[in-house]
Amino acid sequence: MILEMKVPSPGESITEVEIATWLVKDGDYVEKDQAIAEVDSDKATLELPAEVSGIITLKAEEGDAVKVGQVVCLIDTDGKPSGDAAPAAAKAPEAPKAEEKKEEPKAAAPAPAAPASYAAGTPSPAAKKILDEKNIPAADVTGTGKGGRITKDDAVNATGKASMGTPTGGNRGSERTKLSMLRRKVAERLVAAKNETAMLTTFNEVNMTPINNVRNEFKDAFKAKHNGVSLGYMSFFTKAVVRALQLFPDVNSMIDGDFKTTYDFADISIAVSGPKGLMVPVVRNAETLTFRGIEAEIKRLALRARDGQITVDDMTGGTFTITNGGVFGSMLSTPIINPPQSGILGMHNIIERPIAVNGKVEIHPMMYVALSYDHRIIDGRESVGFLVAVKEALENPVELLMDNNPKKALEL
């Protein structure tokens, strides 16, 4: 029996995916539930498991965009492992047909170039103007007009190579690869965020000494108590953000046409770097989680993202985003809003710097923090007040985040 394997729906908003990698070859014997391909959607990279055991025949190439529900391969359930070569042999006669089709236009191509014409490679006046505007030499364009003349359409469709200057020796190789669907979607969303929002960024700095004191005192006991879960900075920042969102609910809002939607819960998106690019999984109802709960959930989501096991549902939603460029050494940046959210907090690296404390110069571990926000829905008072509230909570975590009882807050 031949089973048609169709692309399953990764999520209700996704209608198309891209075949990133086939993990098997045409004609291979596959076991049921074996991963046969990796598919890219605009939100995540997912594995496609075989629905039954049998000999597989591929119906799509790597890089092909396929619709949800489209057939991408056939599995012959009557096939046996010993017959691996049979499907490949059966497909062999088809190869020359593809080559013949490709060779036909090649044979026709030299025809215009046969007569030596003065017009060959010469642009028409309209074409010359377009090529000059594009800064593309006529020699880099193949003319399709009479006698090889470069027409206006040739000039419009021409894409010149970026100038890399005059070579002076040394290796000057380059590689051109197609962006994954996920990377293309991220690029599209980042440009949209810049073009469709009134994005501004406000900055502040945080003295990390109080948090470091808490972590140094309790991190070993915390890790031992909670099965290897570490007490990191993210739980403090998430708690501080949740508190600030409750104080300034406009930052926890989104624009929906002519309306504003404000949420009474805090789903915090955490930006992490995965093998396929930027992933933004969501910590649901962070306002209900303890320090242990936040750290455990962030660890789970980060591991899934880095192992390529993140799901669309893991990244759907979110009312506010936290991103930490400090893990890569960034001292200061302006994070870009994650639409349709209205705000994003950027963390940065911690550097010991001299600051004034009670009229004296002291050296403390300092971090710059940045809040990018959509000014269409968040005014300056709310944005600055929000970031100040985050700063206050981080510099006084025992009182404002732990209710003056660190052991109880950390479940020790």
BELNORRA-V880887 format. One record per residue. RES is the residue in one small letter. PHI is phi in radians with two decimals (NA if undefined). D_FIRST is the distance of its C-alpha to the first C-alpha in Angstrom with 1 decimal. Layout:
RES PHI D_FIRST
RES PHI D_FIRST
This chain:
m NA 0.0
i -1.73 3.8
l -1.81 6.4
e -1.53 9.9
m -1.67 12.6
k -1.87 15.9
v -1.24 19.4
p -1.31 20.7
s -1.42 24.3
p -1.27 26.7
g -3.06 29.6
e -1.15 30.8
s -1.65 32.9
i -1.82 30.4
t -1.97 28.6
e -2.55 27.7
v -2.29 26.9
e -2.20 27.1
i -1.26 24.9
a -1.37 27.6
t -2.63 25.9
w -1.49 22.6
l -1.59 22.7
v -2.30 20.1
k -1.82 19.9
d -1.04 17.4
g 1.68 15.4
d -1.24 16.3
y -1.56 14.4
v -2.09 14.7
e -1.63 15.3
k -1.04 14.7
d 1.28 17.7
q -1.24 18.8
a -1.22 20.7
i -1.88 19.1
a -2.78 21.6
e -1.89 25.0
v -2.06 25.5
d -1.71 29.0
s -1.87 30.1
d -1.36 33.8
k -2.17 34.5
a -2.85 32.5
t -1.82 30.1
l -2.18 27.0
e -1.61 24.1
l -1.85 20.5
p -1.54 18.5
a -1.20 14.8
e -1.40 13.1
v -2.51 10.7
s -1.58 11.1
g 2.75 9.5
i -1.52 10.6
i -1.75 12.0
t -2.15 13.0
l -1.38 16.1
k -2.08 17.0
a -2.53 20.4
e -1.70 23.4
e -1.06 25.7
g 1.64 28.4
d -1.26 26.4
a -1.57 27.1
v -2.22 24.1
k -1.36 24.4
v -1.07 23.2
g 1.66 19.9
q -1.40 19.1
v -1.30 15.8
v -1.96 16.8
c -2.84 13.7
l -2.04 10.0
i -2.17 8.2
d -1.53 5.7
t -1.23 5.4
d -1.47 6.1
g -1.25 9.0
k -2.06 12.4
p -0.98 15.6
s -1.25 17.3
g -1.76 15.3
d -0.97 16.5
a -1.39 18.3
a -1.04 15.8
p -1.09 14.4
a -1.12 18.0
a -1.16 19.3
a -1.14 17.0
k -1.44 18.4
a -0.96 21.9
p -1.08 23.1
e -1.27 22.5
a -1.04 25.2
p -1.03 28.2
k -1.07 27.4
a -1.08 27.8
e -1.20 31.0
e -1.09 32.3
k -1.12 32.0
k -1.27 33.9
e -1.33 36.5
e -1.03 37.5
p -1.15 39.3
k -1.12 40.9
a -1.19 42.5
a -1.42 43.9
a -1.05 45.2
p -1.19 48.3
a -0.95 49.6
p -1.14 51.7
a -1.43 53.1
a -1.06 54.4
p -1.35 57.7
a -1.35 59.9
s -1.96 60.8
y -1.15 63.2
a -1.39 60.8
a -1.02 57.9
g 1.38 57.3
t -1.69 60.0
p -1.38 59.1
s -1.21 60.4
p -0.94 62.9
a -1.16 60.4
a -1.15 57.8
k -1.09 60.6
k -1.11 61.4
i -1.16 57.9
l -1.13 57.4
d -1.13 60.8
e -1.15 59.7
k -1.48 56.5
n 1.04 58.5
i -1.96 56.2
p -1.13 57.9
a -1.08 57.4
a -1.15 56.5
d -1.56 53.3
v -2.04 52.1
t -1.60 50.8
g -1.40 52.3
t -1.96 50.4
g -1.39 53.5
k -1.06 55.6
g 1.24 56.7
g 1.54 54.7
r -1.15 56.6
i -1.46 55.2
t -1.56 54.7
k -1.07 54.8
d -1.10 51.0
d -1.05 50.7
a -1.20 53.0
v -1.10 51.3
n -1.49 47.9
a -1.25 49.4
t -2.20 48.7
g -1.40 51.2
k -1.42 50.9
a -1.10 52.8
s -1.22 56.1
m -1.96 56.3
g 1.43 59.9
t -1.44 61.6
p -1.06 60.1
t -2.17 62.6
g 1.87 60.6
g 1.60 58.0
n -1.26 54.2
r -2.29 53.0
g -1.29 49.2
s -2.60 46.9
e -2.38 43.2
r -2.00 41.4
t -2.21 38.3
k -1.34 36.4
l -1.21 37.2
s -1.17 34.3
m -1.04 33.5
l -1.10 35.3
r -1.14 38.3
r -1.13 38.5
k -1.21 38.4
v -1.05 41.1
a -1.06 43.2
e -1.11 42.9
r -1.22 43.9
l -1.16 46.8
v -1.14 48.2
a -1.09 47.8
a -1.08 49.6
k -1.25 52.5
n -1.54 52.6
e -1.91 52.1
t -2.13 54.1
a -1.62 57.8
m -1.47 57.1
l -2.24 60.1
t -2.29 60.4
t -2.07 63.1
f -2.17 63.9
n -2.73 65.6
e -2.30 66.0
v -2.20 65.5
n -1.44 67.5
m -1.51 64.9
t -1.01 67.6
p -1.05 67.2
i -1.16 63.4
n -1.06 63.9
n -1.11 66.4
v -1.13 64.1
r -1.11 61.2
n -1.10 63.6
e -1.37 64.9
f -2.06 61.7
k -1.11 58.7
d -1.17 58.8
a -1.15 59.1
f -1.09 56.4
k -1.16 53.9
a -1.18 54.8
k -1.28 54.6
h -1.94 51.3
n 0.95 49.0
g 1.51 49.4
v -1.33 49.3
s -1.51 52.1
l -1.59 54.7
g -1.76 54.2
y -1.39 55.7
m -1.10 52.8
s -1.16 53.5
f -1.13 57.1
f -1.17 56.1
t -1.12 53.5
k -1.06 56.1
a -1.13 58.7
v -1.17 56.5
v -1.04 55.6
r -1.06 59.3
a -1.18 60.1
l -1.14 57.5
q -1.23 59.1
l -1.36 62.5
f -2.27 61.3
p -1.11 58.5
d -1.08 58.5
v -1.25 56.8
n -1.73 53.9
s -2.15 53.4
m -2.40 51.4
i -1.52 52.2
d -2.26 50.1
g 1.14 51.6
d -1.64 55.1
f -2.11 54.5
k -2.04 54.6
t -1.85 52.3
t -1.93 53.8
y -1.81 51.9
d -1.71 53.4
f -2.22 50.9
a -2.13 50.4
d -1.68 46.9
i -1.70 47.8
s -1.42 45.5
i -2.01 46.0
a -1.31 45.4
v -2.29 43.9
s -1.64 43.0
g -1.96 39.4
p -1.11 37.7
k -1.74 36.3
g 2.14 39.6
l -1.25 41.5
m -2.09 39.9
v -2.30 41.7
p -1.21 40.4
v -2.03 42.4
v -1.59 44.5
r -1.32 44.3
n 0.77 47.6
a -1.07 49.6
e -1.17 52.7
t -1.71 51.6
l -1.62 50.8
t -1.48 53.3
f -1.00 53.9
r -1.11 51.5
g -1.09 48.8
i -1.16 49.1
e -1.09 49.0
a -1.16 46.1
e -1.23 44.0
i -1.11 44.9
k -1.08 44.1
r -1.08 40.6
l -1.19 39.9
a -1.13 41.3
l -1.14 39.3
r -1.13 36.0
a -1.16 37.1
r -1.29 38.0
d -1.60 34.9
g 1.27 32.7
q -1.87 31.5
i -1.17 33.4
t -1.88 31.7
v -1.07 32.6
d -1.09 34.1
d -1.09 36.3
m -1.94 37.9
t -1.50 38.0
g 1.58 41.5
g 1.76 44.7
t -1.92 48.3
f -2.79 50.0
t -2.13 49.2
i -2.07 50.8
t -2.23 50.4
n -2.12 52.0
g -1.31 52.9
g -1.14 55.4
v -1.15 52.8
f -1.77 52.8
g 1.71 56.6
s -1.23 57.1
m -1.56 60.6
l -2.79 60.4
s -2.73 57.9
t -2.05 57.1
p -1.10 53.6
i -1.70 51.7
i -0.99 50.7
n -1.73 47.1
p -1.03 46.7
p -1.55 46.9
q -1.11 49.0
s -1.95 52.7
g -2.68 53.7
i -2.58 52.8
l -1.78 54.9
g -1.82 55.1
m -1.64 56.2
h -2.42 57.7
n -1.25 59.0
i -1.78 61.9
i -2.24 65.1
e -1.26 68.4
r -2.41 71.0
p -1.33 74.6
i -2.36 75.1
a -1.54 78.1
v -2.24 78.2
n 0.92 81.3
g 1.40 83.3
k -2.11 82.3
v -1.54 79.9
e -2.26 77.1
i -1.74 73.9
h -2.37 70.7
p -1.29 67.0
m -2.07 66.2
m -2.30 63.1
y -1.43 62.9
v -2.16 60.6
a -2.31 59.5
l -2.06 58.4
s -1.66 56.8
y -2.54 56.8
d -1.57 56.4
h -1.21 59.9
r -1.16 58.9
i -2.12 58.3
i -2.09 60.2
d -1.49 63.9
g -1.04 65.8
r -1.08 67.4
e -1.21 64.0
s -1.18 62.5
v -1.18 65.5
g -1.07 66.0
f -1.06 62.4
l -1.18 62.7
v -1.13 66.1
a -1.12 64.6
v -1.10 61.9
k -1.05 64.7
e -1.06 66.9
a -1.19 64.1
l -1.26 63.2
e -1.55 66.9
n -2.47 67.6
p -1.18 64.4
v -1.09 66.1
e -1.40 67.8
l -1.55 65.4
l -1.98 62.0
m -2.12 62.8
d 0.93 65.5
n 1.05 68.0
n -2.46 66.0
p -1.02 63.7
k -1.10 62.8
k -1.18 61.6
a -1.10 59.7
l -1.60 58.0
e 0.99 57.3
l -1.76 59.3
